[in-house]
Amino acid sequence: MWSRYITRTVPAQSLGTIAVLVILSFAVSPYGSIQQSGIASDMTLWQWIFTAYMIALHIMSVLFTARAFRAIGYVHKKICETSTLYGTPHKVASPLEFAIIIPAYKEEPETLHLTLAVLASHELATSYHVYLAFEEREIGACTKAKDLIASFEGRFRHICFTLHPGNLPDEAPGKSSNEAWAAQKISEDFSICGHQENVVVVTMDADTHLPSLYFTEIARLHFDATLDERARTIYIPPLVFDRNLHHVPLPVRTTDMMWAGAGISNLGPSSTVSIPTSVYSLPLNLVRQVSGWDVDTGAIGEDLHMYLKCFFALSGQLRAEVVFAAASQCNVESGNAGIRGYVEGLWARYRQAVRHTWGSLDTGYALRQTIRLLGRHLAVRQRKCSCFAKHSSKVDPTGATSEIAPKHHTLADRARHQNIKGNCCCTTPTISYTRVLAVFRRLFEAHFIPAQLPFLITASSIYEVACPRFLVPSSLQLVLDFCGYCRFTSYIMMLAYLYRYEKYHQTCVGLRKEEMRRTGLLALMDEIDSFSPNAFCTFGLFEAALFPLGGVLFGTIPAIHSTLFHLFTERLTYQVSLKPRAILMRQDTEKANGSLLTHEAGDGR
């Protein structure tokens, strides 16, 4: 379908346009427009366009780093406040139930076991319905799932597993497909419940450790909201990579800090939209309203894709509640030592980066959804007009079709007149154009700037070296100098962000350690070396100064890689990222898990 191809390749088309613009600006007329006297006068039209775009990208880059710097401080402060106000552990019985989806495609049993042990230690564990979302293609998936379920029998309200069939047409293996299949099971299980509006679906990575406060905060936020707000709310936590940061190469470390920062930058007090990263929760009724997760090859970036799906289904009226309880994540790790392990770790992170940047397909998805949204509203508006005319001709004895009833009508006539719109089924939420524009700005930051800005910087730097300064048009030189100052400002702002991230990281580690101590899991976590006390291990913030290296290796290059490959295909073979293995015997883990709770879970619904 040509419309799908054209929209999915918009990032590639824009990159090609930038390349043509660079050639026209620096190769065709490098010295600007020439007067008859032979003296360079000013920039050419193409150079004007180039400089305008350069300025726009650099300003957006500065604004992004400033937003990330502000947001990390705000999130850190709120986490401290929330843990103080609501972090006191106590056994509670909440009317809110959680359906937790844990995608488990080719994940190590030890990883899943530890994740379940953390969940089982929570005060609200009796409200958890855990769904292990496996893939039928995985050999031994059933055996692995049954072993895990046997280990945690009675720890949750309910625990089961699902197997996404491997022979379904047009369905790609991966996290989104597994979530979609598990969501169908959840919908069936809760179809006869009388309180479906109080069921929240939680999706997370297999290695994610969520604090108990995450669930108690969702319960508090859920019941503090109105019924309308509950039905259209997505709950988003900040991320922290605090488990094996001290075991991964420096470029991987700084890249994941910036990756966490990209998500946190959406969680600040001034953010119009907040897009989740890896971990998020949403009401079961909203999942049903949008028909669950998509399963095609374009949904590989399932967190952003599901957000966009809900966002456009609600005409931009999707609410985002930030849950100030950080989700603990692992960095990609090869598991081997020495130079070989270092190189394998870099390669594993690059493959993960390609999978992340493959999500630029969602730019095309957002464009298509916007067109459908506008078309849907236009059609509804036309139906409302015809429906209103039909009803008003029956209600209004004068045959008037105005929305304002004539003054000489009785109060009963006016009330009957005003009820016309209420009786009409042709209604749809008002489009929030401000939020739609904010979403596209975030998409531009994520899918265009990482590939385009380094390309433009490289081209302009080569131009400045190759072209004598006195031959460069003065206006062009002024713009290039201004952009250099912007890059320096962004660099300093990013260093300031990383400084704040270090404080945020230490706070999150401290809170997680305290919870693990309280639940009896601290010894187990210490044994598997599951705490990274500091974000920067050896040379402190001097390590942070090298963050551009990770940005190029795992940001720019994968972004260009994915953008160009989208010209030929949108299919990417899903590969599970290498994560640290828990080097423990299963019986040791089960022994620790057996003493981690002082309360018992129910037997199920």
C-alpha positions in Angstrom: 0.0 0.0 0.0 1.7 3.2 -1.2 0.3 5.4 1.5 1.8 3.2 4.2 5.1 3.1 2.4 5.2 6.9 1.9 4.4 7.6 5.5 6.8 5.0 7.0 9.7 6.4 4.9 9.2 10.1 5.9 12.4 10.0 8.1 14.4 8.6 5.1 12.8 11.1 2.7 13.8 14.0 5.1 17.3 12.7 5.4 17.6 12.5 1.6 16.3 16.1 1.3 18.9 17.2 3.9 21.6 15.6 1.8 20.4 17.4 -1.3 20.2 20.7 0.6 23.8 20.2 1.8 25.1 19.7 -1.7 23.2 22.7 -3.0 24.5 24.9 -0.1 28.1 23.8 0.1 29.1 22.2 -3.2 27.1 24.1 -5.9 27.5 27.6 -4.5 29.9 27.4 -1.5 30.7 31.1 -1.6 27.1 32.4 -1.8 25.6 34.5 -4.5 28.2 36.5 -6.5 27.7 40.1 -7.6 28.7 41.4 -11.0 31.8 43.0 -9.4 32.9 39.5 -8.3 32.5 40.1 -4.6 30.5 37.6 -2.5 27.4 39.4 -1.3 25.2 37.1 0.5 23.9 33.6 0.9 22.0 31.8 -1.8 18.4 30.7 -1.3 19.6 27.2 -0.5 22.0 28.5 2.1 19.2 30.5 3.7 17.1 27.4 3.9 20.0 25.4 5.3 20.8 28.0 8.0 17.2 28.4 9.0 16.9 24.6 9.5 20.3 24.4 11.3 19.1 27.1 13.8 15.8 25.3 14.4 17.5 22.0 15.1 20.1 23.5 17.4 17.5 25.4 19.4 15.4 22.3 19.7 18.5 20.5 20.9 19.2 23.1 23.6 15.5 23.1 24.7 15.6 19.3 25.0 18.7 19.3 27.3 17.2 22.1 29.3 14.0 20.2 29.7 15.8 17.0 30.7 17.8 18.9 33.3 14.7 20.5 34.8 12.7 17.2 34.6 15.4 15.1 36.4 15.5 17.5 39.3 11.7 17.6 39.5 11.3 13.8 39.3 14.1 13.3 41.9 12.4 15.8 44.3 8.9 14.2 43.8 10.3 10.6 44.4 11.8 11.8 47.7 8.5 13.4 48.7 6.4 10.5 47.6 8.5 7.9 49.4 8.3 9.9 52.5 4.5 10.5 52.4 3.3 7.2 51.0 6.2 4.8 51.3 5.5 3.5 54.8 4.9 -0.3 54.4 1.6 -1.7 55.6 -0.6 -4.6 54.6 -3.5 -3.2 52.6 -6.5 -4.6 50.7 -7.2 -2.5 47.6 -10.4 -2.8 45.5 -8.1 -2.1 42.5 -6.8 -5.2 40.8 -3.7 -5.4 38.7 -3.3 -7.6 35.6 0.5 -7.7 35.1 1.9 -8.8 31.7 5.5 -10.0 31.8 6.7 -10.7 28.2 9.0 -13.6 28.5 10.2 -14.5 25.0 13.6 -16.3 25.3 14.3 -14.8 28.8 16.4 -16.6 31.3 14.4 -18.5 34.0 16.6 -16.9 36.7 15.7 -13.4 35.4 11.9 -14.1 35.5 12.2 -15.8 38.9 13.8 -12.8 40.4 11.3 -10.4 38.9 8.4 -12.5 40.3 10.1 -12.7 43.7 10.2 -8.9 43.8 6.5 -8.7 42.9 5.5 -11.3 45.4 7.1 -9.2 48.2 4.7 -6.3 47.7 2.0 -5.3 50.1 -0.6 -5.5 47.3 0.5 -8.8 45.9 -2.9 -10.3 46.7 -4.3 -7.9 44.1 -1.9 -9.1 41.3 -3.0 -11.3 38.4 0.3 -12.2 36.8 0.4 -13.3 33.1 3.6 -14.7 31.8 3.5 -13.9 28.1 5.5 -16.6 26.3 6.0 -17.2 22.6 5.1 -20.6 21.1 8.2 -20.5 18.9 10.4 -20.8 22.0 11.5 -24.3 22.7 10.7 -25.3 26.2 8.5 -22.4 26.9 5.7 -24.5 28.5 8.1 -26.2 30.9 9.7 -23.0 31.9 6.3 -21.4 32.5 5.0 -24.3 34.6 8.1 -24.3 36.8 7.8 -20.6 37.5 4.1 -20.9 38.3 4.8 -23.8 40.6 7.4 -21.8 42.5 5.0 -18.9 43.1 1.7 -20.8 43.6 -0.3 -18.8 46.2 1.9 -15.8 46.2 -0.4 -13.8 43.9 -4.2 -13.5 43.4 -3.7 -15.5 40.2 -0.7 -16.5 38.1 -0.8 -18.2 34.6 1.0 -18.1 31.3 0.0 -17.5 27.7 1.6 -18.8 24.5 1.4 -16.6 21.4 1.0 -18.9 18.4 3.8 -18.9 16.0 1.7 -19.6 12.9 -0.6 -16.6 12.9 -0.4 -14.6 9.6 0.9 -11.0 9.7 1.9 -11.3 13.3 5.6 -10.7 14.2 7.1 -12.3 17.3 8.1 -9.9 20.0 7.0 -8.0 23.0 3.9 -6.4 21.4 2.5 -9.7 20.0 3.0 -11.4 23.3 1.3 -8.5 25.1 -1.6 -8.6 22.7 -2.2 -12.3 23.2 -2.0 -12.0 27.0 -4.4 -9.0 26.9 -6.9 -11.2 25.1 -6.6 -13.7 28.0 -7.0 -10.9 30.5 -10.1 -9.6 28.8 -11.6 -13.1 28.8 -10.8 -13.7 32.5 -12.4 -10.4 33.6 -15.3 -10.5 31.2 -17.7 -11.6 34.0 -16.4 -9.3 36.6 -18.7 -6.6 37.9 -15.8 -4.1 38.6 -13.9 -4.0 35.3 -13.4 -0.2 35.7 -11.1 -1.1 38.7 -8.8 -3.3 36.7 -5.4 -1.8 35.6 -3.2 -3.6 33.1 0.5 -3.3 33.9 3.1 -4.1 31.2 6.9 -4.3 32.0 10.1 -5.9 30.8 11.1 -9.3 32.0 14.0 -7.9 34.1 12.1 -4.9 35.5 11.9 -4.6 39.3 9.0 -2.4 40.3 8.8 -1.1 43.8 5.7 -1.7 45.9 5.1 2.0 46.0 4.4 1.9 42.2 1.3 -0.1 42.7 0.0 1.7 45.8 0.5 5.0 44.1 -1.5 3.9 41.0 -4.3 2.8 43.4 -4.2 6.2 45.1 -4.2 8.1 41.8 -6.9 5.9 40.4 -9.4 6.5 43.2 -8.5 10.2 43.5 -9.6 10.7 39.9 -13.1 11.0 38.5 -14.7 8.1 36.6 -14.0 9.9 33.3 -10.4 10.5 34.1 -9.8 6.9 35.2 -11.0 5.6 31.9 -8.5 7.6 29.9 -5.4 7.6 32.1 -2.0 6.0 31.5 0.4 5.6 34.4 4.1 6.1 33.7 7.1 5.7 36.0 10.6 7.1 35.5 13.4 4.6 34.7 16.7 4.0 36.4 19.5 1.7 35.3 20.8 0.7 38.7 21.5 -3.0 38.7 24.5 -3.7 36.6 25.7 -0.3 35.5 29.2 -1.0 37.0 29.6 -4.1 34.7 29.0 -2.5 31.3 31.3 -0.4 29.0 31.3 3.3 29.5 29.6 4.2 26.2 26.8 1.8 27.1 26.5 3.4 30.6 26.2 6.9 29.3 23.9 6.0 26.5 21.4 4.3 28.9 21.6 7.4 31.2 20.6 9.5 28.2 18.0 7.0 27.3 16.5 7.2 30.7 16.8 11.0 30.4 14.8 11.0 27.2 11.9 9.4 29.0 12.3 11.5 32.1 12.3 14.7 30.0 8.6 13.9 29.2 7.7 13.7 32.9 8.4 17.3 33.9 5.7 19.6 35.3 5.4 21.6 32.0 5.1 18.5 29.7 1.9 18.6 27.6 2.4 14.9 26.7 4.2 12.1 28.6 5.3 9.1 26.6 6.2 5.9 28.4 9.4 3.9 28.1 9.2 0.1 28.6 7.0 0.2 31.7 3.5 1.6 31.9 0.0 0.8 33.1 -3.5 1.6 31.7 -7.1 0.6 32.5 -8.4 -2.6 31.1 -11.4 -0.8 29.6 -9.0 1.4 27.6 -7.1 -1.6 26.4 -10.4 -3.0 25.2 -11.5 0.3 23.6 -8.4 0.3 21.4 -8.5 -3.5 20.7 -5.3 -4.2 22.6 -1.7 -4.0 21.3 -0.9 -4.2 17.6 0.9 -7.2 16.3 2.3 -6.2 12.9 5.9 -5.4 12.1 5.3 -1.7 12.6 4.6 -2.1 16.3 8.1 -3.1 17.4 8.4 0.0 19.5 5.4 -1.2 21.5 5.5 1.4 24.3 5.3 4.4 22.0 3.1 2.6 19.6 0.5 1.7 22.2 0.6 5.3 23.6 -0.1 6.7 20.1 -2.9 4.2 19.6 -4.6 5.3 22.8 -3.8 8.9 22.2 -5.4 9.1 18.7 -8.3 6.9 19.8 -9.2 9.5 22.4 -8.6 12.4 20.0 -5.6 13.5 22.1 -7.5 13.5 25.4 -5.3 10.7 26.9 -4.2 11.6 30.4 -0.8 10.8 31.7 -0.2 10.4 35.4 3.5 10.2 36.5 4.0 7.6 39.2 7.0 8.8 41.2 8.4 5.3 42.0 11.3 4.5 39.7 11.3 1.2 37.7 14.7 -0.5 38.1 16.2 -1.8 34.8 19.2 -3.7 33.7 21.7 -2.6 31.1 22.5 -4.8 28.2 25.5 -7.0 29.2 27.5 -9.7 27.3 28.3 -11.8 30.4 31.9 -12.3 29.3 35.0 -10.7 30.7 38.0 -9.1 29.0 38.2 -7.4 25.6 35.9 -10.0 24.1 33.3 -9.3 26.6 33.7 -5.5 26.2 33.3 -5.8 22.4 30.3 -8.2 22.7 28.7 -5.7 25.2 29.1 -2.9 22.7 27.6 -5.0 19.9 24.7 -6.2 22.0 23.9 -2.5 22.9 24.1 -1.6 19.2 21.6 -4.3 18.3 19.3 -3.0 21.0 19.7 0.5 19.7 18.7 -0.6 16.2 15.6 -2.1 17.7 14.9 1.1 19.5 15.4 3.3 16.5 13.4 0.9 14.3 10.5 2.4 16.2 10.8 5.5 13.9 8.1 3.6 12.0 5.8 5.2 14.5 6.2 8.5 12.8 4.4 7.1 9.8 1.9 5.5 12.1 1.2 8.8 13.8 0.8 10.6 10.4 -1.7 7.9 9.3 -3.6 8.1 12.6 -3.8 11.9 12.4 -5.3 11.7 8.9 -7.9 9.1 10.1 -8.6 11.3 13.2 -9.3 14.3 11.1 -11.4 12.3 8.7 -13.3 10.7 11.5 -14.2 14.1 13.1 -15.2 15.5 9.7 -17.5 12.6 9.1 -19.0 12.8 12.6 -19.6 16.6 12.2 -21.4 15.9 8.9 -23.5 13.2 10.5 -24.3 15.4 13.5 -25.5 18.2 11.2 -27.8 15.9 9.3 -29.0 14.2 12.5 -29.6 17.5 14.1 -31.6 18.7 11.2 -33.7 15.5 11.2 -34.5 15.7 14.9 -35.0 19.5 15.0 -37.5 19.3 12.2 -39.6 16.9 14.3 -39.1 18.8 17.5 -39.3 22.4 16.4 -42.8 23.3 15.2 -41.4 26.2 13.2 -39.1 23.9 11.3 -36.0 25.9 12.5 -32.7 24.0 12.6 -30.7 26.5 14.6 -29.0 25.2 17.7 -30.5 28.1 19.6 -34.2 27.7 20.3 -36.4 30.7 19.4 -37.1 33.0 22.3 -40.9 32.5 22.1 -40.6 28.8 22.8 -41.6 27.5 26.2 -39.0 26.1 28.6 -40.2 22.6 27.7 -39.6 23.3 24.1 -36.1 24.6 24.9 -35.3 21.6 27.0 -36.5 19.3 24.2 -34.5 21.3 21.7 -31.3 21.1 23.8 -31.7 17.3 24.2 -31.4 16.7 20.5 -27.6 16.6 20.7 -27.8 14.2 23.7 -30.0 11.8 21.8 -27.7 11.8 18.8 -25.1 9.0 18.7 -22.9 11.0 16.4 -20.5 12.2 19.1 -16.7 12.1 19.4 -14.2 13.8 21.8 -12.9 17.2 20.8 -9.5 17.1 19.2 -6.7 18.5 21.4 -4.6 20.1 18.7 -2.1 21.4 21.2 -1.3 17.8 22.3 -1.3 16.5 18.8 1.4 19.1 17.9 3.3 18.2 21.1 3.3 14.6 20.1 4.8 15.4 16.7 7.4 17.5 18.4 8.4 14.6 20.5 8.5 12.3 17.5 10.7 14.8 15.7 13.1 14.9 18.6 13.3 11.1 18.7 13.2 10.1 15.1 14.7 13.0 13.1 17.2 15.0 15.2 19.5 12.0 16.1 20.1 11.3 12.5 19.9 14.7 10.9 21.7 17.0 13.4 25.1 15.0 13.4 24.9 14.8 9.6 24.5 18.6 9.3 27.2 19.3 11.9 29.6 17.0 10.0 28.8 18.6 6.7 29.1 22.2 8.0 32.4 21.3 9.8 33.9 20.0 6.6 32.7 23.1 4.8 34.4 25.4 7.4 37.7 23.5 7.1 37.7 23.3 3.3 36.5 26.9 2.7 38.6 29.9 3.7 36.8 31.9 6.3 37.0 35.2 4.3 35.2 33.6 1.4 32.3 32.4 3.6 29.3 34.7 3.4 29.1 36.7 6.6 25.6 35.7 7.4 26.4 32.1 7.0 29.5 32.4 9.2 27.4 34.1 11.8 24.9 31.2 11.8 27.6 28.6 12.0 29.2 30.4 15.0 25.8 30.6 16.7 25.2 26.9 16.2 28.6 26.2 17.7 27.6 28.2 20.8 24.3 26.2 20.9 26.2 22.9 20.8 28.5 24.1 23.7 25.4 25.1 25.7 23.8 21.7 25.0 27.0 19.9 26.1 27.2 21.8 29.4 23.5 21.3 30.0 23.9 17.5 29.4 26.8 17.4 31.9 24.5 19.2 34.4 21.8 16.6 33.7 24.2 13.8 34.2 25.3 15.3 37.5 21.6 15.4 38.6 21.1 11.9 37.3 23.9 10.7 39.6 22.0 12.1 42.6 18.7 10.6 41.3 20.5 7.2 40.8 21.8 7.1 44.3 18.4 7.9 45.8 16.7 5.2 43.8 19.4 2.6 44.8 18.9 3.6 48.5 15.1 3.2 48.3 15.4 -0.1 46.5 17.9 -1.4 49.0 15.6 -0.4 51.9 12.7 -2.2 50.3 14.8 -5.3 49.7 16.0 -5.3 53.3 12.4 -5.0 54.5 11.1 -7.9 52.4 14.1 -10.2 53.0 15.5 -10.1 49.5 18.6 -7.9 50.3 21.0 -10.9 50.9 19.9 -12.4 47.6 20.4 -9.1 45.7 23.8 -8.6 47.3 24.8 -12.1 46.3 24.1 -11.5 42.7 25.6 -8.0 42.8 22.4 -6.4 41.8 23.1 -2.8 43.0 25.2 -0.2 41.2 25.8 2.3 44.0 27.0 5.1 41.6 26.2 6.0 38.1 29.9 6.9 37.4 32.3 4.3 38.8 35.9 5.2 38.3 36.5 8.8 37.3 33.2 10.3 38.4 31.9 13.1 36.2 35.0 13.0 34.0 33.4 9.8 32.6 30.3 11.9 31.8 32.3 14.1 29.5 32.6 11.2 27.0 28.8 10.9 26.6 28.9 12.1 22.9 30.8 8.9 22.1 27.8 6.8 23.2 25.5 9.2 21.5 27.1 8.6 18.1 27.6 4.8 18.5 24.2 4.0 19.8 22.2 7.0 18.7 23.2 8.5 15.4 24.5 5.4 13.6 21.6 3.1 14.5 19.1 5.9 13.6 20.6 6.3 10.2 20.8 2.5 9.9 17.1 2.1 10.6 16.0 5.1 8.6 17.7 3.8 5.4 16.6 0.2 5.9 13.0 1.4 6.1 13.2 2.2 2.4 13.3 -1.6 1.8 11.5 -3.2 4.7 9.7 -2.6 7.9 10.4 -6.1 9.3 13.1 -6.6 11.9 13.8 -9.9 13.5 13.2 -9.5 17.2 16.2 -10.4 19.3 16.2 -10.4 23.1 18.8 -8.2 24.6 21.5 -9.9 26.6 21.0 -9.3 30.3 22.9 -10.4 33.4 22.1 -13.9 34.6 21.5 -14.6 38.2 24.3 -17.0 39.0 22.4 -18.9 41.7 20.9 -22.3 42.0 17.1 -22.4 41.8 16.7 -23.9 45.2 18.7 -21.0 46.8 16.4 -18.5 45.1 13.3 -20.4 46.2 14.6 -20.6 49.7 15.1 -16.8 49.8 11.7 -16.3 48.3 10.0 -18.5 50.9 11.0 -16.1 53.7 10.4 -12.9 51.9 6.7 -12.5 52.8 5.1 -12.1 56.2 1.7 -12.2 54.6 0.1 -14.8 52.3 -1.5 -14.3 49.0 -5.0 -15.5 48.1 -5.8 -18.6 46.1 -7.3 -16.7 43.2 -10.6 -15.3 42.1 
